[in-house]
Amino acid sequence: MQNNTLIAVDLAKVVFEIAVSLTPGKVHEHHRRVPRDTFLDFFVNRPAATVIMEACSSAHFWARKIQALGHRVVLLPPLQVRPYVLRNKTDRTDTVGMLEAYRNADIRPVPVKTVEQQTLGTLHRIRSAWMAERTAKINTLRGLLREYGLTIPVGADKVVPQVTLFLADADSGIPDAAQPFFSELCFEIRELEQRVKLTERKLEAMAQQMPAVERLRTVPGIGLLIATALLAFVGDIHRFPSGRHLASYLGLTPREYSSGSRRRLGRISKRGDAYIRMLLIHGARSVLMRAKKMDQPDRLRTWALRLEKTSKHNTAAVALANKMARIAWALLKHNRDFESKPVAA
């Protein structure tokens, strides 16, 4: 049975700072410079308490270890803890700031991720890094070849075949000294593409063991990447009271500038996870492009096309991404698949 003891931990690579509070607003015990090797020993013989940490590097790993010892772990967003750190920033003041931030009910904790969630997130991060590296090499090829008067058509898939044709043409104007390095760049791009496909195959294999992923993939515009990213980075969907809370968490709802009786809604807030927001907006764009080629689009696509006509394409894409996030919340909340509804006569 848990008591009212609060234990704040400032995580680090080698030495951890620990502060214990028995009553709100007061620190009763400071354990400075607890080594990593003996960190868990501090919690072994203690009564069950609430352990507060920032959701930073290694936080989920230590949270699972501490939970296994019978304690309750609360992870706080670091950006929301920072205003509670008074005066100089030290490990000691960081722990005091966590204790104060925990008392603010408006600060929502970050759920502790499972090993499976972290594995999905790891694959997404690695894939994103390889995609960024591939894009950088493609842009390098385009820029360097432009110096010799050679241009490549739009499209990432056209770069390597076009460069191969340039290298095979003796009259292309590429110096002999530079040709081996252009070939090496093409080889690296192909290798990165193979690595990306490898991560996608692994994600697909993991998704087959997750019914929630298959349920999300029934939504137009949500594929393998969006479905697995939602499970990896959002976690438990039940912590959101409604679909709008999830959309707001992803930064897809408008900023509000209100005072008195005047209410002003601006652009989307862009708060939350930028990676999932980017995937959802790209998925919405694909739905819009596909809907224009359909003879009888369903109710969702018809709504999106009608919105695009009265506003701009990007505005309609963001609005559709917002609706996709809300639909995803509803499907996960009620354990049901998406049902495509025809347009009412």
C-alpha positions in Angstrom: 0.0 0.0 0.0 1.4 3.3 -1.0 1.9 6.2 1.4 2.2 9.9 0.8 6.0 9.9 0.4 7.2 11.6 -2.8 10.7 10.7 -4.2 12.1 13.0 -6.9 14.9 11.6 -9.0 17.1 13.6 -11.4 18.5 11.1 -13.9 22.0 11.2 -15.3 24.5 9.0 -16.9 26.6 8.2 -13.8 25.3 9.9 -10.7 21.7 10.5 -9.7 20.2 13.1 -7.4 17.4 12.0 -5.0 15.1 14.1 -2.9 12.4 12.7 -0.5 9.4 14.7 0.6 7.0 13.5 3.3 4.8 16.6 3.3 3.9 18.9 0.4 6.2 21.8 -0.2 9.1 20.5 1.9 12.2 18.3 1.2 13.0 16.1 4.2 15.9 14.1 2.8 18.5 14.7 0.2 20.7 11.9 -1.1 23.3 13.5 -3.2 25.4 11.7 -5.8 23.9 8.2 -5.8 26.0 6.1 -8.2 24.3 4.3 -11.0 25.3 0.9 -9.7 23.5 1.3 -6.4 20.6 3.4 -7.6 18.0 0.7 -7.4 19.2 -0.4 -4.0 17.8 2.9 -2.6 14.2 1.7 -3.5 14.5 -2.0 -2.5 13.7 -1.8 1.3 11.6 1.4 1.1 7.8 1.4 1.6 5.8 1.9 -1.6 6.0 5.5 -2.6 5.4 7.8 -5.6 8.6 8.3 -7.6 8.8 11.4 -9.8 11.2 11.7 -12.8 11.5 13.8 -15.9 10.6 12.0 -19.2 14.1 12.1 -20.5 16.7 9.6 -21.8 16.6 6.3 -19.9 13.5 7.4 -17.9 11.2 4.6 -19.2 13.9 2.0 -18.5 14.3 3.1 -14.9 10.6 3.6 -14.5 9.9 -0.1 -15.4 12.7 -1.2 -12.9 11.2 0.9 -10.1 7.7 -0.2 -10.8 8.8 -3.8 -10.5 9.8 -3.0 -6.9 6.3 -1.9 -6.0 6.5 1.9 -6.4 4.4 4.2 -8.5 6.3 6.1 -11.1 5.2 9.5 -12.5 7.1 10.9 -15.6 6.7 14.7 -16.0 7.4 16.6 -19.3 10.8 18.3 -18.8 9.7 21.6 -20.5 6.9 21.9 -18.0 9.1 21.2 -15.0 11.7 23.9 -15.9 9.6 26.9 -14.7 9.5 25.4 -11.2 13.3 25.4 -10.9 14.2 28.5 -9.0 17.5 30.4 -9.1 20.4 28.4 -10.4 19.9 25.1 -12.2 21.5 22.2 -10.4 20.6 18.6 -9.8 19.4 19.5 -6.3 17.1 22.3 -7.6 15.9 20.1 -10.4 14.5 17.5 -7.8 12.8 20.3 -5.9 11.3 21.6 -9.1 9.9 18.1 -9.9 8.2 18.0 -6.4 6.6 21.3 -7.0 5.5 20.5 -10.6 3.9 17.3 -9.5 1.5 19.3 -7.3 0.2 21.0 -10.4 -2.8 19.0 -11.7 -2.7 20.7 -15.1 0.6 19.0 -15.9 -0.2 15.7 -17.4 2.3 12.9 -16.8 3.9 10.9 -19.6 2.8 7.2 -19.5 5.6 4.7 -19.0 6.3 2.9 -22.2 6.6 -0.8 -22.6 9.6 -2.5 -24.2 7.4 -3.2 -27.3 6.5 0.5 -27.6 10.1 1.5 -27.4 11.1 -1.0 -30.0 8.5 0.4 -32.4 9.8 3.9 -31.7 13.3 2.8 -32.2 12.6 1.4 -35.6 10.8 4.7 -36.6 13.7 6.8 -35.4 16.2 4.8 -37.3 14.1 4.8 -40.4 13.7 8.6 -40.2 17.5 9.0 -39.7 18.2 6.9 -42.8 15.5 8.8 -44.8 17.1 12.1 -43.9 20.5 10.8 -44.9 19.1 9.6 -48.2 17.5 13.0 -48.9 20.8 14.8 -48.1 22.7 12.6 -50.5 20.1 13.1 -53.2 20.3 16.9 -52.8 24.1 16.7 -53.0 23.9 14.8 -56.3 21.4 17.3 -57.7 23.5 20.3 -56.7 26.8 19.0 -57.9 25.5 17.8 -61.2 23.8 21.2 -61.8 27.3 22.7 -61.7 28.1 20.8 -64.9 24.8 21.8 -66.5 23.0 18.5 -65.8 19.5 18.5 -64.3 17.5 15.6 -62.9 13.7 15.4 -63.1 11.6 15.8 -60.0 11.2 12.7 -58.0 13.6 10.9 -55.6 13.2 7.6 -57.5 14.5 9.3 -60.7 17.9 10.4 -59.3 20.0 7.3 -59.3 18.8 6.0 -62.8 19.4 9.5 -64.3 22.9 9.8 -62.7 23.7 6.3 -64.1 22.8 7.5 -67.6 25.0 10.5 -67.2 27.9 8.4 -66.1 27.5 6.1 -69.0 27.4 9.0 -71.5 30.9 10.0 -72.5 29.7 13.4 -73.6 27.9 14.3 -70.4 30.7 16.6 -69.3 31.3 15.0 -65.9 35.1 14.9 -65.2 36.7 11.5 -65.0 38.1 12.3 -61.6 34.6 12.9 -60.2 32.8 10.0 -61.8 33.8 7.3 -59.2 32.5 9.5 -56.4 29.2 10.1 -58.1 28.9 6.3 -58.5 29.7 5.9 -54.8 26.9 8.3 -53.9 24.5 6.4 -56.0 25.6 3.2 -54.3 25.1 4.7 -50.8 21.6 5.9 -51.8 20.6 2.4 -52.9 22.0 1.0 -49.7 20.0 3.4 -47.6 16.9 2.5 -49.5 17.5 -1.2 -48.7 17.9 -0.3 -45.0 14.6 1.6 -45.0 12.8 -1.3 -46.6 14.3 -3.6 -44.0 12.9 -1.5 -41.2 9.5 -1.4 -42.9 9.5 -5.2 -43.2 10.3 -5.5 -39.5 7.5 -3.1 -38.7 5.1 -5.1 -40.8 6.1 -8.3 -39.0 5.5 -6.7 -35.6 2.2 -5.1 -36.8 0.8 -8.6 -37.6 1.0 -9.4 -33.9 -0.9 -6.2 -32.9 -4.7 -6.1 -33.6 -4.8 -2.4 -32.9 -2.5 -1.7 -35.9 -4.8 -3.6 -38.2 -7.8 -1.8 -36.8 -6.1 1.6 -37.5 -5.1 0.6 -41.0 -8.8 0.4 -42.0 -8.9 4.3 -41.8 -8.3 6.0 -45.2 -4.8 7.6 -45.1 -3.5 5.6 -42.1 -1.0 2.9 -43.1 1.7 0.9 -41.5 3.8 3.9 -40.4 1.1 6.0 -38.9 -0.6 3.1 -37.1 2.7 1.8 -35.5 3.8 5.4 -34.7 0.6 6.1 -32.8 1.0 3.0 -30.7 4.7 3.7 -30.1 4.6 7.4 -29.2 1.1 8.0 -28.0 0.7 4.9 -25.9 -2.5 4.3 -23.9 -5.3 5.9 -25.8 -7.6 5.9 -22.8 -5.8 8.7 -21.2 -7.4 11.1 -23.6 -11.1 11.9 -22.7 -12.0 12.5 -26.3 -10.7 12.5 -29.8 -10.2 16.3 -29.7 -7.8 15.8 -26.8 -5.7 13.5 -28.9 -5.8 15.9 -31.9 -4.7 18.7 -29.5 -1.9 16.5 -28.1 -0.6 16.1 -31.7 -0.8 19.9 -32.3 -3.6 19.6 -34.9 -6.0 22.0 -33.2 -6.0 25.8 -33.6 -4.3 28.1 -31.2 -6.7 30.2 -29.2 -6.3 33.9 -28.4 -9.3 34.8 -26.3 -10.1 37.5 -23.9 -13.4 38.5 -22.3 -16.3 37.8 -24.7 -14.1 37.7 -27.8 -12.8 34.3 -29.0 -10.1 34.1 -31.6 -8.8 30.8 -33.2 -5.6 30.9 -35.1 -3.4 28.4 -36.9 -2.7 25.0 -35.5 -0.6 24.9 -32.4 2.1 22.5 -33.7 2.6 21.2 -30.2 3.2 17.6 -29.4 5.0 15.0 -31.6 6.0 16.6 -34.9 6.7 13.2 -36.4 3.2 11.8 -36.0 1.7 15.2 -37.1 3.8 15.1 -40.3 2.7 11.5 -41.0 -0.9 12.3 -40.5 -0.8 15.4 -42.8 1.0 13.4 -45.5 -1.6 10.7 -45.2 -4.4 13.2 -45.5 -2.8 14.6 -48.7 -2.8 11.1 -50.2 -6.5 10.7 -49.3 -7.3 14.0 -51.1 -5.3 13.1 -54.2 -6.9 9.7 -54.4 -10.4 11.0 -53.7 -10.2 13.3 -56.8 -9.8 10.1 -59.0 -12.7 8.2 -57.4 -16.1 8.1 -59.1 -18.1 7.8 -55.9 -16.0 8.9 -52.8 -17.4 8.1 -49.4 -18.7 10.6 -46.9 -15.2 11.3 -45.4 -13.6 11.9 -48.7 -16.5 14.0 -50.0 -16.3 16.2 -46.9 -12.6 16.7 -47.5 -13.1 17.5 -51.2 -15.8 20.0 -50.3 -13.5 21.7 -47.8 -10.7 21.9 -50.3 -12.9 23.8 -52.7 -13.9 26.4 -50.1 -10.4 26.8 -48.7 -6.9 25.8 -49.6 -5.4 22.4 -50.3 -3.1 22.5 -47.2 -5.9 23.7 -45.0 -8.1 20.8 -46.1 -5.2 18.4 -45.6 -4.6 19.6 -42.0 -8.3 19.5 -41.2 -8.5 15.9 -42.6 -5.5 14.9 -40.5 -7.3 16.3 -37.5 -10.4 14.2 -38.3 -8.2 11.1 -38.9 -6.7 11.5 -35.4 -10.2 11.7 -33.9 -11.3 8.6 -35.9 -8.2 6.7 -34.7 -9.1 7.6 -31.1 -12.6 6.3 -31.5 -11.5 3.1 -33.1 -9.0 2.3 -30.3 -11.4 3.5 -27.6 -14.3 1.3 -28.7 -12.3 -1.6 -30.4 -14.0 -1.4 -33.8 -13.0 -1.1 -37.4 -13.6 1.9 -39.6 -16.8 1.7 -41.6 -16.9 3.6 -44.9 -20.2 5.3 -45.3 -21.7 6.4 -48.6 -22.8 9.9 -49.3 -26.4 10.4 -48.4 -28.7 11.1 -51.3 
